[in-house]
Amino acid sequence: MRCLTLIQEEAKAMTDNLADLLVIYEHPSWQEPLFEALEQRGVNYTTFDLKQGVFGERDLPPAKLAFNQASPSAYLRGNTRAVPLGLAYIEALEASGVTVLNGSRAFRFELSKSTQARVMALQGIDYPRTLAFNDLSALESRAGELGFPAILKPNQGGSGARMFKVESFQEVATIISQDDSLWEPDHVMLLQEYLEHDSEKDGIVRMEFLGGELLYAMKVKSAGSTFNLCPSEVCNPVDGEPGACAIPETAPPTFEPFPEVPAEAVEIGARICELGGLDVAGIEYLETPDGRRVFYDINANSNLRRPIGEAFGFDPFERVVDFLVSRIERS
């Protein structure tokens, strides 16, 4: 009994020395508002930078709770190795019994748009028809199923990068043959149904979810030439100044609060969070002229936009900290 008591005391001492929260990240500028909010609240947190990380199988988990903020778009910033290390580290933490918010299940769901397409199809949620491929000759026999125009894009996307509106299979073949790097980072590409919509007048709707509940919704409108609709103020500053984004645009999108978001869309968004195991998420949909409401983008690393939250009467980063603190207490 004495030996068991000593072991229990040692385990308790190690636990008492843990931070309350571990934030796993790759893009420091995106995380600054969260870090500031955590510090103002006095949360005892630590970080794991995926740009240059190392961990061992006998390492004590550094915190009681972890929050994954890794982004699939890391490869666009020269940090291709961040995503596989992030996934490995998250799974190691989970194997140690640590709860990871937006953990491996959510991260894998975000990393594969082909998986998202299959899950949405099985659940009867309208999502663009999608063909995943790693060889042009294999795609050629089936490209006609979607018709043209279509969208060519990476399976592991991010920031609207490497997306092309294409008019024929030959155009697909030409684009890929001219730039072999388009296969990176996971060497799977998609040909996806093109969805007609007025990007400048109606835009798209992005809903932010926290703990399975709607935080806020906004409309994002563009001049039609951009696929990069990142809401981060680092990428698209409020004052209209050029953003520090890996995919800069000459005509940045605009962001507007959207309190009239339909209840049915919110219900589907919450359902997608449940299907993907998403604790925090940004989910986008658009409406086509023929009446379809198509959910086409699912983001686990959700870049919140403070002015939108303030338009609804709150600071969104404070709400995230509220959520994290509640989960720390549960852990």
N, C-alpha and C positions, 0 to 999 in steps of 0.2 A: 504493500500500500504506500509505503514511504517513497519508493521509486516512482510509482504512478503519480503521486502528488508533485514530485519534483518535475516530472515531464509536463504536467499540466501548468505548473507555475512558469516553467520556461516558455511554453507555448503562449501563455497569456502575456508574458513580458515582451515577446516578439510581436504579438498582435498590437499591444499598446504602443509600440514604436512605429507602426505603420502610419502612412499618411491616410487621410480619409478618402482622397480621390486621386486617381492617376488619369491624366489626359494624354492620349496617344495622338500625335499629330505630325504633319509634314510641312504645312504652310504657316509660318509664324504670324504673318500679317493678318490672316483670316482669324486667328485665335486671340489676337490682342484684346478685343472687347470682352471675350469670355474670361480671359485671365484677369482683366481689370475688375470685372464684376465679382469673380471669386475672391480676389484680394480684398475688395471693399467689404464683402460679407464675412471675411475672416476665415474662409474655408482652408483647411490644411490640405493643400494639394501638391502634387509633383507631376512631372512631365516625362514623356519618352519621345524623343525626336527621331523619327523614322529615316531621316536623311543620313544619319550615321549612328546606327544602333548596334548593340550587342547584348545578348542575354544567354544564360546557361540553365541547364536543366535543374540545378540545385539552388538557383537563386530564390530567395524569399520574395514573394510578391510584394511590390513596394507600396501597395495601398489596398484598402478593403473593397474598393469599388473602382472600376475603370470605365472610361468614356472614350470610345473610338471616334476620332475626328479625322481619320485618314481619308484622302480623296483619290478616286480613280484617275484624276487628271494629273497626278504627280509626274508622270512621264513627260508631260508637256513642259515641265520646268527643269528637265534634266535629272529628275529623281525617280527613274524607272524602278530602281530596287526598293523604293519605299513601300510599295504595295505588297509585294511578296513577303517582305520582312514583317510588315504590319499584320498580315494574315497569320503568319507563323507565330508571332508574339501573342496575338489575341487568342489563338487556339491553345498556346502553352499556358496562358493565364487561366483560361477556362478549364483546362485539365487540372489545374491547381485548386479549383473550386472558387476562383474569383468571378464575380458577376461582371460582365463587360456589357455596358450599354451600347447598342448598335454593334453587337459582337459578331462572331464569325458567320452566323447564319445571315444576318442583315448585310454584312460586308460582301459576302459571296453573291447575294441577291443583287446588290448594287453593281457589282463588277461585271455582271453578265446580262446584257439586254436581251439575249436570246432566251435566257431563263425567264426573265420577266415576261416576254412574249408568250411563252408556253403556259406559265401560271395564269396570266390574264385570260388566255383562250380557254383554259380548263374551267375557270371561274365565271366565264360569260361576261367579262369586263372588256369593253371595246378598247382595243390597242392596235396600232398599225400592224398589218400583216407583214411578216418578217421571214426572210430566208437567211440562214447563217451558212457561211462557206469559207473554205480555206484553199480553194482551187477554182480558177476561172472556168475550166472546161466542165467541172461539175456543176457550176452555177448556170452555164449557158443553156442546159437542157430544161431548166425550170424557171428561168428569169421571166418568161412570158406569163407565169401564173399571177404576177403582181401587176403587170402592165407598166407602161411608161407614160409620163415621167415617174421616176422613183427617187428614193434617197439612198445614197451610198454612205455608209458610216461605220465606225469601229464598234466591235462588240463591247469592248471596255472603253466607254466614251469619257467625256469630260470637257466642259466649257465650250461645247459646240464645235470642237476641233475635228478636222479631217472629215467633214461632212460635205457632200456634193449633191446637188440636184442633177440627175442624169436623164437623158432623153432616149437612150438605147443601150443594149448590152455592149455594143461596140464602144460606146463612150466609157462605160465601166472598165472595159479591158484597156482602153487607152490610158485612163487616169492611173490605174494600178501599175501598168507597165512602165510608166514614166517616173514612178516614185515607189520603190520597193519598201520604203520605211512606213508606208501606210498600213502595212500588216502589223506593225508594233502597237501595243506591247504584247498582246496575247495571240497574235497570228490568226485571228478570226475576224472576218468582216461580215457586214450585214447589207443586204439589199432590202429596203423597207418601203412599204406603201407610202406614196406621197399624198399628203392631206391638204386639200385646198382650204384656205382660210385667209381672211383679211388681216395680215399681221400688223398693219399700221392703224386701222380703225378699231378692230375688235381685239387684236392681240391674243395672248394666251393667258390662262389663269394659273397662278402658282399658289398652292395651299401649303402652309407650314404646320406640321403636326408635332406635338410634344406629348409624350406619354399616351399616344393614341387619340388625343383630342386636338381639335383645330385651334391653333394659336392665332393665326390671321390668314387672310387671303389677299392677293393683290393681282392686278392686271399688269402684264408686261407687254409693251408695244414696241415694235421696231419698224425700221424703214423697209424691211423685207429682204435686206441683203445679208443679214447676220443670223447665225445659228447660236451665237453666244449670248445667252440671256442671264448670265450669272448675276445674282442680286447683291453680291458683296460690294460694299462701299469702296473697298480697295480696287476692285475691277471697274466699277462704274460709280465714281464719286457723285455725291449729291450736287455739288457745285458745277457739274458739267466739265470739269477739268479732265484731261486724259488719265485713264486708269492704269494701274500697274498690273496688267493682265497678260498672260502668256499668249492670248488670242485677242489682240487689240482690234477695235473696230473704228472706222471713220465716223459712223453714225451710231452712237450708243443707244441702247434701248431706254425707254422711260418706264417708271414704276409708279403705279397708282393704287391706293387702298381700294379694296373691293368688298365692302360689307354685304353686298347683295349676292354673295356666292350661294348657289342653290343647295338646299339641304341634301338633295340626292347626291350631288357631287361630293359633299363633305362625308356622307355615309360611305361612298365608294372609296374615298381617300383613306378613311379610318380602316376600312376592310383591307386595303392594300398594305397598310402598316402591319396589320395582324398577319397577313399572308407572308410578308417578308421578314417578320420579326424585327420591325423597325421601331426603336424607341423614340427617335427623332428623325423627321423626314421632311423633304420638300417634294411635293408631287404636283406635276404639271398636266394640264389638259387643254384642249382646244375644241372649238365647236365649228363644224363644217357647214357650208351653205345648205346641205341637204339634211341638216338636223342631227348629225351624229355628235356625241360628246366623247372624244377620244382621249384616253389617258396615255400619254406617250413618253413621259420622263419621270423616273423615280430616283431621288437622291437621298442617300443616308447622311452624307456630310452636308448639313443644311446651313448655307450661308444666310444668316438673318440680316434684315435691313432695318436698322434702328428707326429711321423716320417713318416707316410703315407701321411699326408697332406703336410708335408715339401717336400716330393718327388715330389709333384705336384706344389710346389712353394709358399705355404702359411701355416700359422698356423691355424688349424681347429677351435681352440677355439676362435681365433680372429674373424673368420667368424661367429661363433655362436653369439658372442657379437655384431657384425655388425647387424645381424638379429634381436637380442633382442632390440637394440637401435632403429632400424627402427620401430619396433612394439610399443615401448614405445612412440615414437613420434606420431604414429597413434592413440594410446589410449588417 
